[in-house]
Amino acid sequence: MTRLVASFAAVASAVSLVLAGCHDVERSKPRRAGFPPSSSIVSSAPAPSGHAATVPPHPVTSSSPQSSLPLCGQNGSLPTKDVPDSGNPSVLSYILSADEVGEIVGCRLGVYAVSDSPSQAKFISVNPAECLVADTPESKYIFTKGDSVYASITYKSSSLETSDSVWSIGESIGGFTGSELAQQKFRRLTNILHDCSVGSYSYKNFKSSAAQKRVVDIVQQNNRIIWRVVNVAQDSGFHCWFAAGLKDKNLVEFWVCPPSNVPVPWDKLFEAAMRKIPG
């Protein structure tokens, strides 16, 4: 579990984009700028068993100070850092703040990794995306050295007793030289992972290990956004939720990996992604 979550950001975008087998992304005119109504997103696919997929009547806010929330899975404390200035305010506006993360999960998380450099991003494993099980030439990172990774951040908590991850929430923004190149990358994500299953990753060498069975529900898809709810079988099982969006030259991803046997706040997760990922 620790190894998978430690490098989950490296594959979150690809999993979120293509696990349902959408080889061809419809390129029709968007219905409007932004996101489809919450009701249409939730009604198009049921939530995984045991989780109600109801969206609250108002967006999630960060009205409660982070300090007022208990620390996730901890009796001690975790360091908290601010997201560094990436030089692009519009990109940083997509990133979830520590307060927003706390509002989603109901407790505070420490910052796991932050980067605005492609080389650093690969080192700390927040650079999407790689096929999890297919050992082929197509199994490569979508963001290469020639691309610009504007910002990446993952909040996580750990158990003091086991050092296992308790919560992991993150988002990455990849920038390209033009919208056409961004769309090519978007389609490549769709193609190379069409037949891939969710597997576990080694944080040290980024190589896939045993593949795991995955169950996918298509939540919503349009010209610019693909959503996925993924139930990943890993050890005792846990739920990971992914969303990704393409906006002009930016490819944005958002992921949440809650601990095992914990009710997932699906409603807040839907709202957070709808507010953060451009449509």
N, C-alpha and C positions, 0 to 999 in steps of 0.2 A: 504494500500500500504506500509506504513511504517513497519507494523508488518511482512508482507510477505518478504520484502527485508531484514529486519533485521536478519531473520533466513534462508534466501534462500540458503545459503551455506550448511546448514545441509542436504539439499535434492537435491542439484544440481547434484551430481554424479549419483544418482539413476534415476532421471528424464532423464538425458542425455543418460543413458545406455539402458533404457528399455521401453520407452513410445511407441515405435513402435511395441511392442509385440514380441520381438525376444527371445523366450524361450531358443533356442539352438544357441549358438555362434559357427560359423564354425571355426574349428581348423586346417584348411589347412595351408600349408607352406606359410609364408608371401611372397608377391611379391618382396619385398626388404626392407632393413632397412630404416626407415623414413616413409614418407607419400606419398600417391598417388598424381599424378599431380593435380594441382589446377583445371584444366579444367574438369577432371573426377569427382571431388567432386561437383562442381557447377552444372554440367549438369545432374547429377543423380536425382535431385529434384528441382522444382522451389522454389524461395524464396517466403515468404508470400506476399500477395497482397500489391502492392504499394512499394515494395522494390526490387531493381535490385540486383541480386546475381552475380556480375561480380568481378573477381579477378584481382587486379592490376598486371602489368607485372613484378614487383619486390617486394620483401618482405617489410613489414612495418619496419621502423627503428626508432630509438629514436634520430635522428640527431638534432631535435629541442629541446633546453633546456626546462625543465618543466616550468621554470620561465617565458618563453616567451608566454605561453599559458594562456588564461583567466581562472579564477576559475569557475568550472561548477556551474551554478545556484546560484552564490553568488556575493554579493557586498563586502563582508568582506573577511576573510581569514580562511582557515582550516589548522590544524597542519599536517605536513608531517613527517613520520618516515621512517627509513630504515628497510629493512627486517633483522631480527636478524640472527646471525650465528647459523644454526641448527646443525653444525658439519658434514654436508654432502654437499659439494660443488656441486655435480652432481644434487642433489635435488633442491638446490637453483637456479640452472640454468634454471629450468622449470618456476620459478616464474616470473610473469610480473613485471617489474620495474615501478616506478611512471612515468618515461618518456615514456615508451612503452604504458602505459595506456592512457597518454595524447595524444599520437599520434593516438590512435584508436578513441577516442571520441572527440578529438579536444579541450579539455579543461582539467584543472587540477582537480584531486580528492584527498581528504584526505584519510589517512589510517583508516579503520574502525576497523579491528581486526587482530592481528597477534599472532600465537601460534606455538610452536613446542612441545607441551605436550598434550597427549591424554585427560587428565583431564581438562586442560585449553581449549582445543579445544571444548569439549562438552559444557563448560560453556559459551563460546562466540559464540556457534552455528556455528561452521565451520567443524563439524564432520559428514561426510556423512555415511549412508544415511538411511532414514526412509520412509516407505510407507505413503503417504499423507492422504489417506482416509480409508484404510482397518484397522479396529481396531481388529487385530488378533495377535496371538503370533509371527507371522512372521514379524510383524511390529516393527523391532528393528534396532538399528544402526549396520551398517556393520562393522565399526571399533569399536572394543570392548576394554576393559581395557588391554587385553593381546596383542593388536596390537600397532604398533608404528606409530604415526602421525608425520611425519618429519617436515612439515611446512604448514601453511595455512595463507592466506592473502586475504583481501577484501578491495579494494579501493571503496569509495563511496563519494557522495556529497549530500548535503541537501539544501533545500530551507530555507532561513532565515525567510521567512514569514510563511511557513506552517510546516517546519521541515520534510516534506516528502522527501523521497529519490528521487534524480534526476538521478543519475547514480550509478550502482553497477557493479564492475568487480572484479572477484576473481579467485583464483586457490588453490587447495589443493593437497598435495601429501601424500598418505598413504603407509607405508612400512610394509612388512610382513616378517616372518622368512624364507620363501622360496617361490619360484615361483609357486609351486603347491598350496600352501595355497592362494596365491594371485589370482590364477585362480579360485579357489573355491569361493572366495569372489566375483569375477567378475561374475561367474555364478549365485551366490545367488542374486546379484543385478538384474540380468536378470529375475529370476524366481519370486521373491516376489513382484515386481512392475509391472508384466505383465498386470494386470487388474486395476491398479491404475490410477486415474486421478489427474490432478494438482489441488491442493487446497491451501488455505491460512493457514499460521501458526501463532501461538501466540508466540512471542519472550519470554514471561515470563515462559510459561509452556511447550512449544514445542509440544503442542497438535494440531491436525488438526481441522480446522473448516469447513465451507461449501466448498464442492468440486466444482471445476470449470471445465467447458468444455475445453478440450484441442484439438488442431489440430496439427498433427505431420507430418512432411515430413522427410523421410529417406534420408539423404544426401550421406553418404558413410559408408560402413561396410566391414571390412576384418577380418583377424585373430586376430588382436590386437587392433583395433580402432573402436569405434562406434560413429557416429556423429548424432546430432539431431538439427533440427530447430523447436522451439516450440512457438506457438502463444497462450499465456495464457490469458483467459478471466477473468479479475479481475477489478471490478469497471468499469471504462471507457475503460479498456483494455490496455495492454502493451505487448511488445515483450521481450522474454527472449531466449537467445541462449546458448546452452550447447554443450560441447564436452568432451569426456573422453577417456583415453587410458590405456592399460595394458602393462607394460614393465617389464618382469622378476618379481621382487619382489615389484615393485612400481605400484600403481594405482593412476593415475593422472586425475584431473578434472579441467575444465575451464568453467566459466560461465559469462554471461553478461546480465544485466537487465537494459535496457535503460528506460528513462522516457516515459510517454504516449505521443502519437502524435509527436514523434521525429523520423526523418528518421534514420534507423539503418545502421551503416557502415558495412554491411555484408561482403564486400570484405576484409576489414582490419581485421575483426574478424576471417574469415577463415584463412587468412595468419598468424595471431598471434597464433592460435591454432596449425596450421601445423608446426610452428617453435618450439612451446613450449612443445607440448605433444609428447612423444616418440612413435615410431611406431614399 
